[in-house]
Amino acid sequence: MLYRPGGGSSPRRAALPQRWLAFLGVALAVCIVIMILAKGIASNSDSDNEQLSGSSPVNESQDSTLTAEDGLPATDTTQWSMDASSTAASVLVGPEVQRARDEVAARAMPEAGTGRAYGRAEPPTVAIPPSIDLPQAQDVDEVGVATGFPATQEGAVAQLAAIASAAADSSSLPGVERVRQGWVASGGPGVGEWTWRSTMAHLLTTMDAPLVGSPGVRVSGRPVMGLVKDTGGQEVGAGWAVVCVNVALHVQVNGAGHDGVVADCQRMLWDGRRWLIGPGAVPAQLVSQPEPGTDAAYAAGFRDLTAEPHTAGRSSGSAGTELQGAAPERGKS
């Protein structure tokens, strides 16, 4: 209530300020509520952003949604929660090393033919080069990929061979995609770029089988040859190499067997824990798919793969000194 000098009060004049005071009080309360709500929304948004940017193991640079093209409903937005570590993408190198890596990856592979005269594999006539002894795996992940190979060139070949074998054995496009998301680093081959996706799609389509797989169709892959691409003397840094594997395929369709071969080359990157298919453009592939064990395969640079025996005191990496490439040779005296 507003008082005038001399005592008496004026109810008429006091009513107006009282209404203004009430209005200001309500407005102030509304502003406080808005500020509290805004602060809470901002906090939740920051938390969501941290989760999206730091915790998802899926290859973030690729579209990992399977669509109707894969034999699944177009609305399927399944994300496979595999352990494709993004740490590989953070293994930074200087521009000169990166340029050298890109040049090595892009350099064309030798064109030596298929080695299949009259539809059959020709026996080799050249001196067979030393084989690549693959180290033993230490574990197998949930999609069937052997892992735990050492940070050596042989380890890189063994890891790509294990990835290829698991992708083939999955016998379906969803299975291939699980392997890709688990073993392709961010920035590596996308859904439509990976050799095994196009290979599996071709096989299943040719066999008139559903792309999501079928009990009557079984695909198996056996890596039999491998190579580490020569760097040509360029400095590509440690923990990196372009590796190729030659995989013998067998497709069983309702009891009938069919055989084939797939050669695949990929950038392999050591992320500090394991080998992954690394970031960057897909390396140059072989124009022809050479039949394993033929002159064509050896001329293309492939060597036979053999499993390293469990021998006490065996010196690891003995074959690594013969391989051309830039993967690190660790643990050698």
Secondary structure, DSSP 4 states (H G I P E B T S, - for coil): --B-TTS-B-HHHHHHHHHHHHHHHHHHHHHHHHHHHHHHHHHHHHHHHHHHHHT--S-TTS-----GGGTS-TT----------GGGGG----HHHHHHHHHHHHSPPP-----EETTEEPPP-SPPPPPEEEPPPSEE-TTS-EE---SSHHHHHHHHHHHHHHHHHT-SHHHHHHHHHHHB-TTS--TTT-HHHHHHHHHHHHTT--TT--TTEEEEEEEEEEEE---TT----SSEEEEEEEEEEEEEETTEEEEEEEEEEEEEEE-SSSEEEPSSSPPPPPSS-PPTTSHHHHHTT-EEEEEPP--TTPPTTTTTTTS-S-----S--
